[in-house]
């Protein structure tokens, strides 16, 4: 009889090496994160790569429309275009206007860019150029101060027509829109300016102004600078200001009006207080019966603002003729109307304003240019003045004869 256990008993008692090996393999597979056989695994991998590709495309599109496209050049070479945006006008309508005006290289791309950035365009007239990038167009039309700036120098003695022309040439605002703003009754009330326009109160200086500015904001800026400068002058010349008010009943506007005349007549600083004294002497001297100030530039300004109503101004391009000076229909003619003209004829600088507040003490009633460097000969009597005029004519004839 055999003493070996039966087969079944050996199988039950011996360790199961096969089962242990299977367990170890399963553990190793889990540690390596090897997924078990799954028919759906390949599909997840394809979806991952599809999503990754879509994300890359969206990122590239975002970079293009938010970085590359806004900086791309405009379709033109700098042509000025004026576009008016209505209040609460839909974005699509605005894009159509810009496209029809030739400001967009691609309407579709600009529309996408505008919808991504959601700009709020300021209503009103906009002076734009067809070479502006999409980003610059948006910055200008938003008028939030982010647009490119222009250095604008306004010389002493320029009138609002001159200023408007320079603003347009630098793409700050159109001349027509600026002139309209200078005559806007609501804006004039806001600025506490008497008269029909802001002429005289647009202080000549150098400014940095955003391209495509709201023309009303430009008027506000220039008028604010005037207020600052004139307040300092009044503080330094309180007696002169009080004297003009007491003896002639003059307001600030009257002072600015005479200062604008001094600005247009004077060429050298040391003559400004003397020229102011001539005009003031004519206003105050009881022996000077007709208070005609006889300032040529005033009549010329009348031709600028009333050209269509004054036959003598037909064809006026800056040269003041005898007919223009003597036209009784011209309210700005100080040859036919006594006293000051209806308002300032230019925008005076600090020295001309100061000349009116602190004029020279003279008895001069006349002056005429001497020809050289636009200096003047001053006279107390009409006889002296006539002699000075005769000398000027003879010198002019002699100079022309030599040439």
C-alpha positions, 0 to 999 in steps of 0.5 A, a space after each residue: 500500500 502506497 503512503 503518497 497522498 492522493 492527487 486531489 489532496 496534493 493539489 489542495 495543499 500545495 501553494 498555487 504558483 500560477 494564481 500568484 503569478 497572475 496576481 503579480 502581473 495584474 499589480 504590475 500592470 496597474 502600477 504601469 497604468 496599462 489599461 485593461 483591454 477596452 474596445 473604447 480606448 482608441 476612440 478617446 485618443 482620437 477625441 483628445 487630439 481633435 480637441 487639442 487641434 481645435 484649441 490650437 486653432 482658437 488660440 491662433 485665431 485669438 492672437 491674430 484678431 487681438 494682436 496681429 490684425 489690429 496692428 495691420 496697416 490700413 488700405 489707403 495712403 492717408 486720405 482724409 475721410 469724415 464719418 458721422 456716427 449716430 447715437 446708439 447706432 448698431 455696430 453692423 451699421 457702423 462697420 458698413 459706414 467704415 467699409 463704404 468710406 474705404 477705411 477697411 481692408 476687409 469688412 468681415 475681419 474688422 467685424 470679427 475684431 469689433 465684436 471681440 473687443 466690443 468698442 463703444 464709438 463716440 457719436 458725432 463727426 469723426 475725421 479719419 484716414 484710410 491708412 490707419 490700422 484697425 486698432 487705431 481706427 477703434 481707438 480714435 473713434 472711442 475717443 478715450 484718450 488712447 488714440 495717437 496724438 498730434 502736436 498742434 502749434 497755434 501762433 498768436 494772432 490766428 483766427 478760428 478759421 486758421 486754427 480749424 485748417 491746421 487741426 484738419 491738416 493734422 487729422 485732429 478734427 475737420 475745419 467745418 466741425 471745429 468751426 461749428 463747435 466754436 459757434 455752438 450756443 450750448 458750448 458757449 453757455 457752458 464756457 460762459 463766453 459772450 458773443 456768437 463764437 469763441 473767437 478770441 478765447 482760443 488761446 494760442 499755444 502748443 497742445 498735444 491733441 488726440 487725432 479724431 478729437 471731439 471738436 467741442 473738447 478741442 474748444 474746451 481745451 483752448 478756452 480753458 488755457 485762455 482762462 488760466 492765462 487771463 486770470 494770471 494777467 488780471 491778478 497782475 494788472 488789477 488797476 489796469 483792468 479796473 481802469 478800463 471798466 471805469 472809464 470805458 465800461 469795458 468787459 473782458 470781451 472788449 479787452 480781448 477784442 482790442 488785444 486781438 487788434 493789437 495782435 494783428 497790427 503789431 510785429 515787434 513786442 516793444 510796440 504792442 503797448 504803444 499801439 494799444 495806447 493809440 487805440 485807447 487814446 482815440 477812445 478817450 481823447 475828447 478832441 478826437 471827435 469821431 472815434 474811428 479806430 481805422 484798423 485794417 484787419 478788422 474789415 478783413 475779418 468781416 470778409 471772412 465771416 460775412 463774405 456772401 453778404 458784402 459785395 466789397 468782399 467778393 474775391 477776398 483772399 487776404 488782401 484788404 482793399 480801400 473798398 473793403 475798409 470803406 464798406 458801410 455794410 461791413 460791421 467789422 469796418 473800423 473806418 465806417 463804424 466807431 469804437 470796437 468791432 462786434 468782437 475779437 478778430 483773432 486770438 491774442 497771446 499774453 503780450 497783446 492782452 498785457 498791452 491792453 491792460 498796461 498800455 504805454 502812456 502816450 499822446 499818439 493818435 496815429 501810426 503807420 508802418 515804416 516798411 522795415 521789419 514792420 515797425 511803425 511811425 507814431 504821431 500825435 497830430 494828423 499833420 505828423 501822420 500825413 508826413 509819415 505816410 508821405 515818407 512811406 510812399 516815397 520810400 516805397 516808390 524809390 525801392 520799387 524803382 531800384 528793383 
